[in-house]
Amino acid sequence: MSDIKRLAESIQYHEEKRFNKLTLKPAELELCGKGRSAYVFSYKKAGKKMALKVFFPSYQHIARKEAAIYEKLSGSSYYPEIYESGDQYILMEYIKGYTFYECLTKGIPIKKQMIEQVDEALEEAREKGLNPSDIHLRNLILTKEGLVKVIDVARFTQTKTCHQWDDLKAAYAYYQKPFFPKKAPRLWLEVIAYLYKKNWLSRGQLNNRNDFSA
């Protein structure tokens, strides 16, 4: 058994809890991210920092699927490198930076070049026969070098069309305007996300604008 497999299997979750599902973890791991299907831990070995994504028991079937997608995207500068994977975990490159969500809450400008990098990343995925889906502010990361990384790609094999990224680009047309605030409270972003999820903020409303690239 590899050290990583041992660490992943020693993590315990209580899935009934809403906010903090983690009940036990080894001291070598530090919690650094929470998602709908997994938590992410930082892990350092021989001076190298890596990210260990460990899925909740009811979502373990996603681990192999997502690892296979990352392998398909191997070599792209827009996606993290994978080092090891198992039945319930993925060990990958640790990406230091801010998500687009954090950029908005901290007032870090989201530049047109960042949007273009996401477009390029998604086009690379399409060229690999994938269908980029579920693209949102929390799975787009801006590194300190100014590069964009895309994470959480488990839904890139779904067949239905996903309009989330197109809708975010439509919203970006408003963000670019001088009067639009470049720093947004978390509550504001959560309300917008809720309205969008409930289809109370329609695609037609978002797209009633000039394209940002014009």
GROMACS elastic network, one bead per residue, 0.5 to 0.9 nm:
[ bonds ]
;  ai    aj funct       b0    kb
    1     4     6  0.82771   500
    1     5     6  0.63632   500
    1     6     6  0.66051   500
    2     5     6  0.52016   500
    2     6     6  0.62796   500
    2     7     6  0.86992   500
    3     6     6  0.51119   500
    3     7     6  0.62183   500
    3     8     6  0.86507   500
    4     7     6  0.50634   500
    4     8     6  0.60712   500
    4     9     6  0.85198   500
    4    52     6  0.82791   500
    4    84     6  0.81632   500
    4    85     6  0.88215   500
    4    89     6  0.87118   500
    4    91     6  0.77311   500
    5     8     6  0.51023   500
    5     9     6  0.60768   500
    5    10     6  0.85785   500
    5    85     6  0.83449   500
    5    86     6  0.70421   500
    5    87     6  0.89930   500
    5    88     6  0.88220   500
    5    89     6  0.77694   500
    6     9     6  0.52473   500
    6    10     6  0.62325   500
    7    10     6  0.51992   500
    7    11     6  0.67894   500
    7    25     6  0.79990   500
    7    26     6  0.66674   500
    7    28     6  0.83081   500
    7    29     6  0.81675   500
    8    11     6  0.56063   500
    8    12     6  0.89169   500
    8    25     6  0.86032   500
    8    26     6  0.89126   500
    8    52     6  0.79569   500
    8    53     6  0.84528   500
    8    54     6  0.62312   500
    8    86     6  0.89685   500
    8    88     6  0.74697   500
    8    89     6  0.64768   500
    9    12     6  0.78275   500
    9    54     6  0.86769   500
    9    88     6  0.80616   500
    9    89     6  0.87622   500
   10    24     6  0.75666   500
   10    25     6  0.64313   500
   10    26     6  0.68397   500
   11    22     6  0.77423   500
   11    23     6  0.77930   500
   11    24     6  0.55027   500
   11    26     6  0.69924   500
   11    54     6  0.79801   500
   12    21     6  0.84297   500
   12    22     6  0.62129   500
   12    23     6  0.55220   500
   12    25     6  0.66259   500
   12    56     6  0.85837   500
   13    16     6  0.88986   500
   13    17     6  0.88623   500
   13    20     6  0.87284   500
   13    21     6  0.51626   500
   13    23     6  0.53767   500
   13    24     6  0.70619   500
   13    56     6  0.66808   500
   13    57     6  0.79163   500
   14    17     6  0.59534   500
   14    20     6  0.82018   500
   14    22     6  0.63144   500
   14    23     6  0.64202   500
   14    56     6  0.86515   500
   15    18     6  0.74419   500
   15    20     6  0.87568   500
   15    21     6  0.55460   500
   15    22     6  0.83658   500
   15    56     6  0.71909   500
   15    57     6  0.81620   500
   15    58     6  0.83956   500
   16    21     6  0.73673   500
   17    20     6  0.61876   500
   17    21     6  0.53118   500
   17    22     6  0.88002   500
   18    21     6  0.67468   500
   20    23     6  0.81153   500
   20    34     6  0.86592   500
   21    39     6  0.88446   500
   21    56     6  0.88171   500
   22    25     6  0.75182   500
   22    39     6  0.82995   500
   25    28     6  0.83453   500
   25    29     6  0.69615   500
   25    30     6  0.84883   500
   25    31     6  0.88789   500
   26    29     6  0.58508   500
   26    30     6  0.85816   500
   27    30     6  0.74210   500
   28    42     6  0.85608   500
   28    43     6  0.65759   500
   28    44     6  0.78197   500
   29    41     6  0.57385   500
   29    42     6  0.57725   500
   29    43     6  0.53604   500
   29    44     6  0.81819   500
   29    52     6  0.84642   500
   30    40     6  0.84734   500
   30    41     6  0.51253   500
   30    42     6  0.51991   500
   30    43     6  0.69225   500
   31    34     6  0.81158   500
   31    39     6  0.73363   500
   31    40     6  0.61377   500
   31    42     6  0.64741   500
   32    39     6  0.78319   500
   32    40     6  0.57588   500
   32    41     6  0.52415   500
   32    42     6  0.63056   500
   32    51     6  0.86384   500
   33    38     6  0.86489   500
   33    39     6  0.56861   500
   33    41     6  0.67838   500
   33    42     6  0.89605   500
   33    53     6  0.88877   500
   34    37     6  0.84165   500
   34    38     6  0.65194   500
   34    40     6  0.62937   500
   35    38     6  0.52725   500
   35    39     6  0.57865   500
   35    40     6  0.79819   500
   36    39     6  0.82257   500
   36    56     6  0.89593   500
   37    54     6  0.86993   500
   37    55     6  0.57900   500
   37    56     6  0.59118   500
   37    57     6  0.89449   500
   37    58     6  0.81716   500
   37    59     6  0.57691   500
   37    60     6  0.83349   500
   37    62     6  0.84140   500
   38    53     6  0.64515   500
   38    54     6  0.54935   500
   38    56     6  0.54222   500
   38    59     6  0.76538   500
   38    60     6  0.87325   500
   38    89     6  0.89012   500
   39    52     6  0.83884   500
   39    53     6  0.58831   500
   39    54     6  0.57272   500
   39    55     6  0.65509   500
   39    56     6  0.78407   500
   40    51     6  0.64730   500
   40    52     6  0.55335   500
   40    54     6  0.63035   500
   40    55     6  0.86217   500
   41    50     6  0.83638   500
   41    51     6  0.56570   500
   41    52     6  0.50531   500
   41    53     6  0.63489   500
   41    54     6  0.79071   500
   42    49     6  0.67199   500
   42    50     6  0.57286   500
   42    52     6  0.61461   500
   42    53     6  0.88202   500
   42    94     6  0.73639   500
   43    48     6  0.81766   500
   43    49     6  0.56604   500
   43    50     6  0.51710   500
   43    51     6  0.60317   500
   43    52     6  0.67444   500
   43    94     6  0.87776   500
   44    47     6  0.60683   500
   44    48     6  0.53128   500
   44    50     6  0.60484   500
   44    51     6  0.86481   500
   45    48     6  0.52755   500
   45    49     6  0.66369   500
   45    50     6  0.80245   500
   46    49     6  0.85119   500
   49    93     6  0.77785   500
   49    94     6  0.61887   500
   50    83     6  0.89674   500
   50    91     6  0.69631   500
   50    92     6  0.59637   500
   50    93     6  0.51801   500
   50    95     6  0.82371   500
   51    90     6  0.81504   500
   51    91     6  0.57765   500
   51    92     6  0.52422   500
   51    93     6  0.58937   500
   51    95     6  0.79676   500
   52    89     6  0.68862   500
   52    90     6  0.58139   500
   52    92     6  0.63780   500
   52    93     6  0.87261   500
   52    94     6  0.85031   500
   53    63     6  0.86625   500
   53    88     6  0.83633   500
   53    89     6  0.54246   500
   53    90     6  0.51691   500
   53    91     6  0.63668   500
   53    92     6  0.79146   500
   54    60     6  0.83119   500
   54    63     6  0.81206   500
   54    88     6  0.58671   500
   54    90     6  0.67338   500
   54    91     6  0.87271   500
   55    58     6  0.80236   500
   55    59     6  0.58545   500
   55    60     6  0.53490   500
   55    61     6  0.86350   500
   55    62     6  0.77970   500
   55    63     6  0.68307   500
   55    88     6  0.54141   500
   55    89     6  0.61203   500
   55    90     6  0.87169   500
   56    59     6  0.52546   500
   56    60     6  0.61020   500
   56    88     6  0.77501   500
   57    60     6  0.53255   500
   57    61     6  0.85430   500
   57    88     6  0.76940   500
   58    61     6  0.77054   500
   59    62     6  0.57605   500
   59    63     6  0.77009   500
   59    88     6  0.81246   500
   60    63     6  0.55460   500
   60    64     6  0.80551   500
   60    87     6  0.65284   500
   60    89     6  0.78553   500
   61    64     6  0.65621   500
   61    65     6  0.71457   500
   61    87     6  0.73197   500
   61    88     6  0.73359   500
   62    65     6  0.50923   500
   62    66     6  0.59570   500
   62    67     6  0.84285   500
   62    87     6  0.86943   500
   62    88     6  0.78712   500
   62   154     6  0.68154   500
   63    66     6  0.53741   500
   63    67     6  0.61036   500
   63    68     6  0.86310   500
   63    85     6  0.75938   500
   63    86     6  0.70739   500
   63    87     6  0.61521   500
   63    88     6  0.53261   500
   63    89     6  0.57676   500
   63    90     6  0.66687   500
   63   154     6  0.82507   500
   64    67     6  0.50852   500
   64    68     6  0.61462   500
   64    69     6  0.87347   500
   64    85     6  0.71847   500
   64    86     6  0.66914   500
   64    87     6  0.62069   500
   64    88     6  0.75474   500
   64    89     6  0.80520   500
   64    90     6  0.82178   500
   65    68     6  0.52741   500
   65    69     6  0.65025   500
   65    70     6  0.89073   500
   65   154     6  0.65311   500
   65   157     6  0.89147   500
   66    69     6  0.50782   500
   66    70     6  0.62973   500
   66    71     6  0.86322   500
   66    90     6  0.84040   500
   66   152     6  0.77074   500
   66   153     6  0.62124   500
   66   155     6  0.79851   500
   66   156     6  0.85504   500
   67    70     6  0.51075   500
   67    71     6  0.61847   500
   67    72     6  0.86728   500
   67    82     6  0.75223   500
   67    84     6  0.85857   500
   67    85     6  0.65194   500
   67    86     6  0.85865   500
   67    89     6  0.87162   500
   67    90     6  0.65677   500
   67   153     6  0.88815   500
   67   154     6  0.81710   500
   68    71     6  0.50089   500
   68    72     6  0.62904   500
   68    73     6  0.87788   500
   69    72     6  0.50122   500
   69    73     6  0.64112   500
   69    74     6  0.87257   500
   69   130     6  0.82694   500
   69   153     6  0.69542   500
   69   154     6  0.70809   500
   69   156     6  0.74143   500
   69   157     6  0.79464   500
   70    74     6  0.61402   500
   70    79     6  0.74265   500
   70    80     6  0.76013   500
   70    81     6  0.75055   500
   70    82     6  0.68645   500
   70   153     6  0.73842   500
   70   154     6  0.87621   500
   71    75     6  0.87178   500
   71    81     6  0.81946   500
   71    82     6  0.70621   500
   72    75     6  0.87350   500
   72   125     6  0.85248   500
   72   128     6  0.70176   500
   72   130     6  0.89498   500
   73    76     6  0.59767   500
   73    78     6  0.88190   500
   73    79     6  0.69518   500
   73    80     6  0.88317   500
   73    81     6  0.87640   500
   73   124     6  0.80536   500
   73   125     6  0.67723   500
   73   128     6  0.73102   500
   74    77     6  0.85441   500
   74    79     6  0.75849   500
   74    80     6  0.81205   500
   74    81     6  0.65807   500
   74    82     6  0.78675   500
   75    78     6  0.87700   500
   75    79     6  0.82207   500
   75    81     6  0.77566   500
   76    79     6  0.59234   500
   76    80     6  0.81977   500
   76    81     6  0.85537   500
   76   121     6  0.80775   500
   76   124     6  0.78958   500
   77    80     6  0.75570   500
   77    81     6  0.87181   500
   77   121     6  0.84190   500
   77   147     6  0.87763   500
   77   148     6  0.86962   500
   77   149     6  0.75862   500
   78   117     6  0.80729   500
   78   118     6  0.80902   500
   78   120     6  0.84822   500
   78   121     6  0.56845   500
   78   122     6  0.89728   500
   78   124     6  0.89099   500
   78   147     6  0.79679   500
   78   148     6  0.62936   500
   78   150     6  0.59913   500
   78   151     6  0.88075   500
   79   121     6  0.78963   500
   79   148     6  0.86947   500
   79   149     6  0.54455   500
   79   150     6  0.53489   500
   79   151     6  0.64678   500
   80    92     6  0.64439   500
   80    93     6  0.53477   500
   80    94     6  0.76437   500
   80    95     6  0.74534   500
   80   149     6  0.71301   500
   80   150     6  0.75959   500
   80   151     6  0.70844   500
   81    91     6  0.88796   500
   81    92     6  0.56188   500
   81    93     6  0.51610   500
   81    94     6  0.87420   500
   82    85     6  0.77341   500
   82    90     6  0.73216   500
   82    91     6  0.61214   500
   82    93     6  0.63440   500
   83    90     6  0.78434   500
   83    91     6  0.55134   500
   83    92     6  0.53736   500
   83    93     6  0.74608   500
   84    89     6  0.83608   500
   84    90     6  0.60237   500
   84    91     6  0.50479   500
   84    92     6  0.70810   500
   85    88     6  0.78342   500
   85    89     6  0.55831   500
   85    91     6  0.59372   500
   85    92     6  0.85357   500
   86    89     6  0.52005   500
   86    90     6  0.64662   500
   86    91     6  0.88054   500
   87    90     6  0.86473   500
   91    94     6  0.89974   500
   95   141     6  0.79113   500
   95   143     6  0.71860   500
   95   149     6  0.79384   500
   96   141     6  0.83125   500
   96   142     6  0.83074   500
   96   143     6  0.59684   500
   96   144     6  0.73012   500
   97   141     6  0.61556   500
   97   142     6  0.54095   500
   97   144     6  0.58606   500
   97   145     6  0.89187   500
   98   101     6  0.77940   500
   98   102     6  0.56647   500
   98   103     6  0.61949   500
   98   138     6  0.89746   500
   98   140     6  0.83531   500
   98   141     6  0.53940   500
   98   142     6  0.52951   500
   98   143     6  0.66384   500
   98   144     6  0.83577   500
   99   102     6  0.50819   500
   99   103     6  0.62328   500
   99   104     6  0.87542   500
   99   137     6  0.65083   500
   99   138     6  0.53681   500
   99   139     6  0.66267   500
   99   140     6  0.53921   500
   99   142     6  0.60393   500
   99   143     6  0.87243   500
  100   104     6  0.63505   500
  100   105     6  0.87781   500
  100   108     6  0.87368   500
  100   110     6  0.73661   500
  100   136     6  0.84453   500
  100   138     6  0.62173   500
  100   139     6  0.78220   500
  100   140     6  0.57672   500
  100   141     6  0.60543   500
  100   142     6  0.69097   500
  101   104     6  0.52989   500
  101   105     6  0.64652   500
  101   106     6  0.87140   500
  101   136     6  0.85202   500
  101   138     6  0.55222   500
  101   139     6  0.87024   500
  101   140     6  0.82524   500
  101   141     6  0.88237   500
  101   186     6  0.86587   500
  101   189     6  0.83042   500
  102   105     6  0.50226   500
  102   106     6  0.59130   500
  102   107     6  0.82343   500
  102   108     6  0.80234   500
  102   137     6  0.83075   500
  102   138     6  0.78961   500
  103   106     6  0.52202   500
  103   107     6  0.57753   500
  103   109     6  0.67265   500
  103   110     6  0.70134   500
  103   142     6  0.82910   500
  103   182     6  0.89471   500
  103   183     6  0.79150   500
  104   107     6  0.51967   500
  104   108     6  0.62193   500
  104   109     6  0.74221   500
  104   110     6  0.77202   500
  104   182     6  0.65430   500
  104   183     6  0.51255   500
  104   184     6  0.55322   500
  104   185     6  0.80335   500
  104   186     6  0.85938   500
  104   189     6  0.87178   500
  105   108     6  0.78637   500
  105   182     6  0.85824   500
  105   183     6  0.54725   500
  105   184     6  0.50281   500
  105   185     6  0.57032   500
  105   186     6  0.62150   500
  105   189     6  0.85631   500
  106   109     6  0.89266   500
  106   182     6  0.88068   500
  106   183     6  0.61166   500
  106   184     6  0.77149   500
  106   185     6  0.87226   500
  107   110     6  0.87918   500
  107   181     6  0.86331   500
  107   182     6  0.55095   500
  107   184     6  0.72256   500
  108   182     6  0.74645   500
  108   183     6  0.74108   500
  109   182     6  0.65313   500
  109   183     6  0.83406   500
  110   113     6  0.83492   500
  110   114     6  0.65558   500
  110   115     6  0.78412   500
  110   172     6  0.88544   500
  110   175     6  0.87478   500
  110   176     6  0.88374   500
  110   182     6  0.82910   500
  111   114     6  0.53484   500
  111   115     6  0.68667   500
  111   116     6  0.89587   500
  111   176     6  0.85724   500
  112   115     6  0.51702   500
  112   116     6  0.63149   500
  112   117     6  0.87316   500
  112   172     6  0.89602   500
  112   176     6  0.86730   500
  112   212     6  0.84404   500
  112   213     6  0.82769   500
  113   117     6  0.61717   500
  113   118     6  0.87524   500
  114   117     6  0.50769   500
  114   118     6  0.64560   500
  114   119     6  0.87747   500
  114   142     6  0.78993   500
  114   146     6  0.80487   500
  114   147     6  0.74729   500
  114   148     6  0.64411   500
  115   118     6  0.52168   500
  115   119     6  0.63853   500
  115   120     6  0.87975   500
  115   148     6  0.87987   500
  115   169     6  0.76471   500
  115   172     6  0.88147   500
  116   120     6  0.62645   500
  116   121     6  0.86589   500
  117   120     6  0.50175   500
  117   121     6  0.61491   500
  117   122     6  0.86618   500
  117   147     6  0.77583   500
  117   148     6  0.63245   500
  117   149     6  0.86680   500
  118   122     6  0.61815   500
  118   123     6  0.84956   500
  118   140     6  0.79457   500
  118   148     6  0.68542   500
  118   149     6  0.79493   500
  118   150     6  0.75740   500
  119   122     6  0.52842   500
  119   123     6  0.61344   500
  119   124     6  0.86565   500
  119   165     6  0.89086   500
  120   123     6  0.50528   500
  120   124     6  0.61857   500
  120   125     6  0.87330   500
  121   124     6  0.51641   500
  121   125     6  0.64819   500
  121   126     6  0.88901   500
  121   148     6  0.86519   500
  121   149     6  0.81940   500
  121   150     6  0.74671   500
  122   125     6  0.50259   500
  122   126     6  0.63339   500
  122   127     6  0.87261   500
  122   130     6  0.89041   500
  122   131     6  0.83424   500
  122   132     6  0.60396   500
  122   150     6  0.87294   500
  123   126     6  0.50078   500
  123   127     6  0.62531   500
  123   128     6  0.87506   500
  123   132     6  0.84691   500
  124   127     6  0.51115   500
  124   128     6  0.65493   500
  124   130     6  0.88253   500
  125   128     6  0.51130   500
  125   129     6  0.67156   500
  125   130     6  0.53632   500
  125   131     6  0.70430   500
  125   132     6  0.66801   500
  125   156     6  0.81559   500
  126   129     6  0.50749   500
  126   131     6  0.58293   500
  126   132     6  0.70174   500
  127   130     6  0.71732   500
  128   131     6  0.89849   500
  129   157     6  0.85451   500
  130   156     6  0.56091   500
  130   157     6  0.56186   500
  130   158     6  0.82725   500
  131   155     6  0.79353   500
  131   157     6  0.56095   500
  131   158     6  0.64691   500
  131   159     6  0.69000   500
  131   160     6  0.83910   500
  131   161     6  0.78614   500
  131   162     6  0.84803   500
  132   135     6  0.73636   500
  132   153     6  0.75732   500
  132   155     6  0.71434   500
  132   157     6  0.75100   500
  132   158     6  0.82531   500
  132   161     6  0.87628   500
  132   162     6  0.76274   500
  133   153     6  0.77090   500
  133   154     6  0.86270   500
  133   155     6  0.56398   500
  133   156     6  0.53587   500
  133   157     6  0.81286   500
  133   158     6  0.74071   500
  133   160     6  0.87090   500
  133   161     6  0.75705   500
  133   162     6  0.53228   500
  133   163     6  0.78906   500
  133   164     6  0.74969   500
  133   165     6  0.80860   500
  134   139     6  0.88388   500
  134   152     6  0.86781   500
  134   153     6  0.80974   500
  134   154     6  0.89294   500
  134   155     6  0.66282   500
  134   156     6  0.80117   500
  134   162     6  0.67904   500
  134   163     6  0.84234   500
  134   164     6  0.64447   500
  134   165     6  0.78550   500
  135   138     6  0.83330   500
  135   139     6  0.66835   500
  135   140     6  0.77185   500
  135   150     6  0.85243   500
  135   152     6  0.87089   500
  135   153     6  0.86311   500
  135   162     6  0.84820   500
  135   163     6  0.87597   500
  135   164     6  0.59957   500
  135   165     6  0.56026   500
  135   168     6  0.87974   500
  136   139     6  0.58055   500
  136   140     6  0.69425   500
  136   164     6  0.69215   500
  136   165     6  0.69538   500
  136   168     6  0.77795   500
  137   140     6  0.57329   500
  137   141     6  0.83379   500
  137   168     6  0.85501   500
  138   141     6  0.74647   500
  138   151     6  0.87521   500
  139   149     6  0.81716   500
  139   150     6  0.58611   500
  139   151     6  0.51331   500
  139   152     6  0.61923   500
  139   153     6  0.87199   500
  140   148     6  0.67359   500
  140   149     6  0.58731   500
  140   151     6  0.65663   500
  141   147     6  0.81198   500
  141   148     6  0.54842   500
  141   149     6  0.50793   500
  141   150     6  0.64436   500
  141   151     6  0.78666   500
  142   145     6  0.80127   500
  142   146     6  0.60188   500
  142   147     6  0.57050   500
  142   149     6  0.65765   500
  143   146     6  0.52989   500
  143   147     6  0.53161   500
  143   148     6  0.62889   500
  143   149     6  0.75083   500
  144   147     6  0.73892   500
  145   148     6  0.89223   500
  150   153     6  0.77408   500
  151   154     6  0.89950   500
  152   155     6  0.79750   500
  153   156     6  0.54602   500
  153   157     6  0.85635   500
  154   157     6  0.72121   500
  154   158     6  0.87428   500
  155   158     6  0.55682   500
  156   159     6  0.85291   500
  158   161     6  0.81753   500
  159   162     6  0.89931   500
  162   165     6  0.77323   500
  162   166     6  0.85503   500
  163   166     6  0.52946   500
  163   167     6  0.61230   500
  163   168     6  0.86897   500
  163   203     6  0.85381   500
  164   167     6  0.50821   500
  164   168     6  0.61789   500
  164   169     6  0.86701   500
  165   169     6  0.62070   500
  165   170     6  0.85550   500
  166   169     6  0.51207   500
  166   170     6  0.62420   500
  166   171     6  0.87570   500
  166   207     6  0.89137   500
  167   171     6  0.62775   500
  167   172     6  0.85674   500
  167   203     6  0.64827   500
  167   206     6  0.64640   500
  167   207     6  0.73309   500
  168   171     6  0.50061   500
  168   172     6  0.61371   500
  168   173     6  0.89238   500
  168   206     6  0.84614   500
  169   173     6  0.66795   500
  169   206     6  0.89736   500
  169   211     6  0.82820   500
  169   212     6  0.72959   500
  170   173     6  0.54750   500
  170   174     6  0.75484   500
  170   203     6  0.86456   500
  170   206     6  0.55543   500
  170   207     6  0.55514   500
  170   208     6  0.83380   500
  170   209     6  0.73867   500
  170   210     6  0.84159   500
  170   211     6  0.69843   500
  170   212     6  0.72652   500
  171   174     6  0.55085   500
  171   175     6  0.65478   500
  171   206     6  0.60012   500
  171   207     6  0.79333   500
  172   176     6  0.61706   500
  172   177     6  0.88743   500
  172   212     6  0.69332   500
  173   176     6  0.54664   500
  173   177     6  0.70718   500
  173   209     6  0.72311   500
  173   210     6  0.71292   500
  173   211     6  0.65688   500
  173   213     6  0.85322   500
  174   177     6  0.54676   500
  174   178     6  0.89252   500
  174   179     6  0.89546   500
  174   180     6  0.67276   500
  174   209     6  0.82002   500
  174   212     6  0.84904   500
  175   178     6  0.80311   500
  175   179     6  0.85165   500
  175   180     6  0.54961   500
  175   181     6  0.72819   500
  175   182     6  0.70420   500
  176   179     6  0.85396   500
  176   180     6  0.70034   500
  176   182     6  0.85921   500
  176   212     6  0.79234   500
  177   180     6  0.55046   500
  177   181     6  0.87611   500
  178   181     6  0.79594   500
  181   184     6  0.68712   500
  184   187     6  0.83463   500
  184   188     6  0.65868   500
  184   189     6  0.68913   500
  185   188     6  0.53154   500
  185   189     6  0.66073   500
  185   190     6  0.88200   500
  186   189     6  0.51473   500
  186   190     6  0.61164   500
  186   191     6  0.86025   500
  187   190     6  0.50865   500
  187   191     6  0.61359   500
  187   192     6  0.86423   500
  188   191     6  0.52231   500
  188   192     6  0.63142   500
  188   193     6  0.86828   500
  189   192     6  0.51478   500
  189   193     6  0.61358   500
  189   194     6  0.85852   500
  190   193     6  0.50210   500
  190   194     6  0.60978   500
  190   195     6  0.86358   500
  191   194     6  0.50509   500
  191   195     6  0.62114   500
  191   196     6  0.85909   500
  192   195     6  0.51426   500
  192   196     6  0.61349   500
  192   197     6  0.85668   500
  192   201     6  0.78497   500
  193   196     6  0.50852   500
  193   197     6  0.60615   500
  193   198     6  0.86064   500
  193   201     6  0.89340   500
  194   197     6  0.51003   500
  194   198     6  0.62187   500
  194   199     6  0.86037   500
  194   200     6  0.85225   500
  194   201     6  0.89343   500
  195   198     6  0.51860   500
  195   199     6  0.61982   500
  195   200     6  0.50235   500
  195   201     6  0.54562   500
  195   202     6  0.88098   500
  196   200     6  0.58711   500
  196   202     6  0.69895   500
  196   203     6  0.87782   500
  197   200     6  0.75910   500
  197   201     6  0.80624   500
  198   201     6  0.75988   500
  199   202     6  0.56870   500
  199   203     6  0.84082   500
  201   204     6  0.84582   500
  201   205     6  0.68496   500
  201   206     6  0.77050   500
  202   205     6  0.53073   500
  202   206     6  0.66041   500
  202   207     6  0.87604   500
  203   206     6  0.50656   500
  203   207     6  0.60003   500
  203   208     6  0.85548   500
  204   207     6  0.51102   500
  204   208     6  0.60996   500
  205   208     6  0.54561   500
  205   209     6  0.84977   500
  206   209     6  0.71995   500
  207   210     6  0.78785   500
  207   211     6  0.82277   500
  209   212     6  0.85693   500
  210   213     6  0.84947   500
  210   214     6  0.71814   500
  211   214     6  0.56084   500
